[in-house]
């Protein structure tokens, strides 16, 4: 990107997702961290003085002081900051995110509160980029990334759904403790066992998956007709969610056909986006969470601060086929692809759509799926 980078701020300061945002923005070619809004416990503190809770070394970050919501809005208006990344809890995001839109920003949210509102796009770039058009490119608003567990589900189902009608989907999840937040991660690292129950999670996954795979016709979302059954479980693993998926299609399928669909390059709309890995789906015999956390990296430097592809691909197992029944498992890094990394990729794409970052060097430009 020629010229100055786009200034952005993060809502949330010390949690896992906020620090993933900080990490990935430290060397981003388009975006530059200009401010961090925090809670009353962190306001007035230097960003660099907050405990660093990620396993990787803290990257080089600007010497900025954590500010409150009011000061954050004043900052974006004074400095013409166009982009806000939200790592807020849902109940706080409900009020805070619209205020930043009113202050003149696009808000790219990892929070759940606005995901199911008709006027708010819920988007995974490789799955339903055309849903961005729910929000006119000339207008400001909120755009949401998905629940972290939905990411490997939707990314692996969409290529199949492009060729076959699906009747039924059954999903069982094994979700890491980092998906429950920093306090749960610290607790389990101290020797405590997490509760396997995740209240409300199954409903969120079902609702978001259906919305992601809906068609848009004349501003109306046409929902798919398949049935979805989801069960969720928390497991004692620090990072990475595994999902076990079974689908019933309307006709028999072959293993080779499924793998071919998965192995296709990302849609051209993702060409040259800094956070878009190629391939975005990696097929293996089995899942190794410790290694597959960094799927997408094409070199030995796995640090997401320096390698924006690291942790951005998902891994699937070779599908098991019995007639029209297809079974597989999929994995993604829940705090990277499933949270901050996926949200930044979404902002890259939407900023290209809005013409505030360069179009793809391939010449494809913005041409939604």
N, C-alpha and C positions, 0 to 999 in steps of 0.2 A: 504494500500500500504506500503510495507516494504521499508526501505531506504529513501533517501531524496526525497522531492517532486520535481516536474518539475517546474522550474522557467518559468514565463510568463510575458509578458508586455501587457499593454492596450494602444491602440491608441485612444486618446480622454481622457479628464480629468474631466470636470465639468458638462457634460450633464447628462440627466437622464439615458441613457443606459450605459455610462461609470460608473456611480455610482452604477448601478445595477451589473455590472461586479465586481466592487470593493467589494460590499456587499457579493456577492456569492463566491468570491475567498478568503474572510477573514478567513474562516474555512474549506476550501475545502480539502478533503483527498488526492487528487492527485496533484493539482496545487497550486502554491505559487506565489503571486504577487511580482515581482522583479523590476518593473519599470513602469512609466506612461509617455507617450508622450503627450504633450499638444500644444496649440496654442501659438502665441507670447504673448498673454495676460496673460498666466499662467506659461510660462517657467521661471524657477528660484524660483518659489514659492514652499513652502512645500505642499505636498498633503493634510496634515491635516489642513492647513490654508485656503483651498478653501471652499466656502460655501457648506454645505451639503443640498441637495435639496430633498432628499427622506423623507417620513413621519416617517420612522423607525429611531431609534437612529443610529448614525454613528458607525459601528463596529470597533473593534481594527484593525488598518491598519499599515503597516510598515512606519517608519519615512523616507520617500523618497522625493526627490526634483523632480519637473516636469522638463522634458528635452525636447529638440527639436527632429526633425526627424533624423538629422545626428547623434546626440548623442545617440538616441535610437538604431540606426543600429550598432553603435560602441559597445553599451552595450550588444546587443544580440551576437555579434561575440566574444567579450572578455569573456563573461560568459557562452557561449554555451547554450543560451536560445533557446528552440525549438518551443515555442508556442507564437503566437501573437493573441490577441483578438482586433478586430477593431470595434470601435464605431464612426467612422469618417463620416462626410457628404460625399455624393456620389462623388462629384467632386474632393474632396481631396483624397478619397480612390482610385480613378482611378490611381493616380500616386504613392501614398505612399505604398499601399499594395504590388505591385510587387517588390518594392525595398526591402521590408523585406523578401520576398521569396528569392531574390538574396543574402540576408545576411545570409541565412541558416535557415529560420523559416518556419513552417506551419502557415498560416494565416487563422483564423476562423473569418469570416466577417459578421457583421450585416448590413453592407452598401449594397446598391442596385446595385452599378455600375457593378459588375462582375457576377451578378446572372444568366444572360441569355447567357453567353458565353459557347460554346460547351465544352471547355476544363475544365470548372469550375463546380464541382458538386454543385447542389442545393438540399439540403437534409433535411428532417425531419426523425429522426431515426425510428419512428414507421411506417412511410409511405413508404419510398423508400431508405432504407439503402444501397441497392445494387448499387445505383448511385454513391456511394463513389468510386467504382471501375473505374469510368471514369478517376480518377487520381491514377496511379499506386502507391501502398503503399511504393515503394522504392524511389519515387520522391517527392519533395517539391512542394507546390503550394497553391492556395487559395481554400477554401471550404466555401460556403455561406449558411447561414440560410435564412429563407424566410421573406417576408413582414409580419409584425405583424398580419395583418388581415387574411392572408392566413392560419395561423396556425389552428384556430378552423374549418375552412372550410375543409381543406385537411384531418385533423385528423378524422372528422366525416364522410366524404364522402368515404375515402379509404376502410373502412370495408364493406360498401355497394357495392362498385365497385368490391370487391373481389368475390362476389357471383352473382351479376346481371350486365348485360350490361346497361349502362346509355345512354339515348338519348339526354336529355336536362337538363341543370342546370341553375336555376335562383337564383341570390344572391342579397340581399339588406343588406347593412352594416350600423351600427350605431357605429361610431368610436369615442373614447374618445379624449380629447384634449391633453393628454400626448403623444399620437401618433404623434402629430404635433410638439413636442419638448418642451424644458423647457420654452422658451419665451412665447409660446402660453398658457402653463399651468399657468404661473405666471400672464399673462394678464387676463385670465378668472377668476382666483381667486381674481383678483382686481375688478371684477364686469363687465368686458367686455364680450360680447357675441361672440362666435366664428362664423366664416363664415361656413355655412353648406357644402360649396363646397370643394372638395379635388381634384384638377386638376391632371389628369393622373393616379389616383389611380385605377380606374376600369380596365384599360388596364393592369396595373402591376399584379393585382390579377388574371385576366384571363390567362395571359401568364405564371405566376408561377404555377398556379394550373394545367394547361395542362402539363407543364414540369414535375412536381412532379409525376403525374399519368401516365407518358409515360413509355413504356417498353424499356429496353436496349437489343438490339440484335446485336451481332458482332460490338460493339462500335457505333451502330446507335440508336438514340432515335426514337421509333415508337410512334407517338402521338395518344392519344385517339380520337375517332371520334365524341364524344358528342359536342353539342353546349353549349356555356356558355354566359350568359347575366348577367352583374354586374352593380349595381348602388350603389353609396357610399354617405354617409352623415356624417358630423362631428356633434356631439352632445355635450352638455355642461355637461359632466361627466369627472371627473379627470382621472380615470383609468378604463380599461377594455373595450374590443370591443365585441359587440353583432352582430351576423350575422343571417339573416333569409334566409333559404335555401329551395328551392323546386326543386325536381328532378323528371324526368320521366324515368322509367326503361322500359326494353323491355318486362316485364311480371309482373303480379300482385305479390304484396308482402304483408306480414303480419307484424303488429306492433311488435309482439313477436320476429320475426326473426331479425328485425333491432336491437332491444334492445339487443338481445343475441350477435349479432356481436359487438356492441359497448362495451358490458360488458366483453368481453374477456380480459385476461391479456395482458400486453404489449408483443410484440414479445420477444422470448428468447434472442435475440441479445442484448436486453436492460437489461437483468438480472444483478443486482448488480451495474449498473452504478449509481453513487451517486445521480444524478439529476433526475433519472427515477422514476416516481410515479406509484403505483399500487393501484387502477386502474388508467389508464391515461385518461379515459372518464367516467364521472359521469353523470348519467341520473336522472333528477329531473322533477317535474311537472312545475316548473317555475324557472326563473333566478333571482337571487338576487345579483347584481354586488358587493355590499359592502362585502357580505360574500363569494361569489364565487371567488373573487380575489385570495383567498388563497386555492383554490381547489387543492387537492393532499396531503395536510398536514394530518398526522395521529395522531398528538398530539396537545395540546393546545398552544404550542409555534409556532406562525405563522411567526416569524421573519425570512426572507429568508437568513439572515446571519448565522443562527444557524440551520435552517430546510430547506435543499435543495429541499425538495419535495413541499414546500409551494409555491403555485401559478403555479405549473408545470402541473396540470391536466386541462382539459377543461370540461365544463359543457354543456350538451345538454338537451333540453326538450323532453318529450315523443313524438314520431313522430305521426303526423296525416296522416292516410292512406286513399286514395280513389282509389281503383284499383291499377294502376301502378304509381300513383302520391304520392310522399312522401314529407311531409313538417315538418320542425323542426327549432328551433333556437339553436344557440351555442354561447358560451362565453369563452373568455380566457383573462388572464391578459397580456396586450399587452407589458408591459415593462419587464415582467419575462418570461413566456412561449413564448411570441411572439418576444422576443428580447434577452436580455443577458442570461436568463436561458436556452432558447432553443439553443443558440449558444454554451454555455458551455457543455450542454448535447451532442451536436454534436461533440465537441472536445473530450469528454470522449470516445465516441464510436470510433471515428477515431484513437485516440491514442491507443485504444485496438487493432484495426485492424493493426496498425503499430507495435505493440509489445512493445510499450514504457510504457504502464501501464499493470497491470496483467489482464489475461483473467478472465472471469466470474467464480466465485467460484462454479457455478453449473456445470462447465465443458463444457458448450456449446461453449464458445469461440466465435470467429467471424464467423458467418455463415449468410451471407446477405440474406435479404428477396428476 
